[in-house]
Amino acid sequence: MSIGRYARVVVLHGTFEDFTRSLAVLAGPGIDVGVVQVGVRDAIVRPHLLRQLRSRNPGHAESTLLKEAGAHEVAFLGEDEVAVLLRHRVESDLEPRVAVPVPTEAGGPSWYLHAKGINIEPAWSKAGGAGGASAIDWQGIRVGQLDTGYTRHRALGHGQPGGSWIAAAECRTIMASDVPPEMEPPLPQPNDGIDPMPGAGLFGGHGTRIGATISGHVSGPDDGSVFRGAAPRVPHVVVRITDSVAINNRQFEFAEGLRYLVDVAKVDVVNVSLGVFPPVASPAMKEAVAWAHSRGVIVVCAAGNHLDPVVQPARLAQTIAVGGVTWESLPWHGSAYGRQVDFSAPAADVQRPLAVRTGTGTGFDEEGNGTSYAAALTTGSAALWLHSWAKDIEKKYGRTGARVEAFRKAARATARKPPGWQPGSFGEGILDTGRLCTAAALALP
């Protein structure tokens, strides 16, 4: 009845954290258990977790098992219905997430950069020498980002000695305000890439969080704080095209923004932690991605969150599609998956900056969840790959689609495969940036 379908549960007593813990007992080991809250008392349970519950508890109906875990009501829904619920979530309705610190032996708050994550230190050492991550000369390599824009934060260099590596003069806003047309024509926004965080909500500051995961760098001798993105201080151009991660109605802006980054800003890698669901790409989106590929620009895309199918533009063959995993090297419960995924990267419990609407942000937490972060870590890793093998890449591939395909093959060939990993829905394994940037036999296919 519910194969390939989702369960909507109503939990009247206790918290969703309690409900999830009870589900974990019923589901058994080897799976990251989680639900996505869509209302004050409503949450969605995804099909793969329902399958695990059936497998571990033969002879018991799914609705019975969900009620045993604490659900008061259960209804089964299709993907389109779930997509509507996800789009209409209200932040104030959602239960605060209970953060569980990542164990020190797994790497602590920055686990996603270490051995349990993308193993990035060897790449930093090669690129920066004795100075490591803080001493990398990027030699003209640049990254681009299509997102909600950016805000001032010390993770992006604002308020730090030397200033920010965000190329502010080249950042752009390619979108009009969302004023209903019956009220007045859409008004152009300031063309500076700044995220005004209108209404804040779930996605206000998204571009800052993801941007810092790409290029962030903080060394604070005053308070001992340290924060690193995957490619610290890499020159970074941000184009604001949306206020949400769902860009169904922003595909034209996506295409214009991508062409700007490729043709004008001349970036080498573009991060797309955004998606279209249902996964139908417009001709403009397809053509822009194909153009970027032909120019040798690596377009890295998040696979998507909370719905099974991989979203657009990650589904397009010319992009790099990235799924999500946890610090336990398990597929993250919220990640989309499918044959389009090239590999996976950390997507849970990622340290992130806290964006502010005015002034300069200074705070962080460890609650970053989503394939947006997996894509950002991959974007930074792609920049490191280009830096590590610059002369060889130029000689073998030039600035053509062959460069993009070489990165795809190299990242898949060097990916870490945990015990029991089955290549397929979550790709060839978990991104291993250290091997990607040091293992010449695999890194230059």
Protein Blocks (a to p, Z undefined) as FASTA:
>chain_A
ZZoiacddddfehcfklmmmmmmmmnoghiacddddfbfkbccddfklmmmmmmmmghia
fklmmmmnopabdcdddfklmmmmmmmpcfklpccdddddddfklnpjmlmmmmmlnopm
lmmmmmnmmnmmmlcceehpacddddebjcddfklopopahiaabdfklgccddddfbdf
kloccdddddehpaehgokimmgoklmmmmmmmmgccddfknopacddfbghiacddddf
bfbfblklmmmmmmmmmmmmmmmnopabdcddbddddddddfklmmmmmmmmmnopacdd
dfbghiabacdfklpmkbccdddddfkopacfkbccdjklmbdcdfehiacddddfehjd
fbdcdkbgcjklmmmmmmmmmmmmmmmmmmmmmmmnopafklmmmmmmmmmmmpccdehi
achjnojbdcdfklmmmmmmlmmZZ
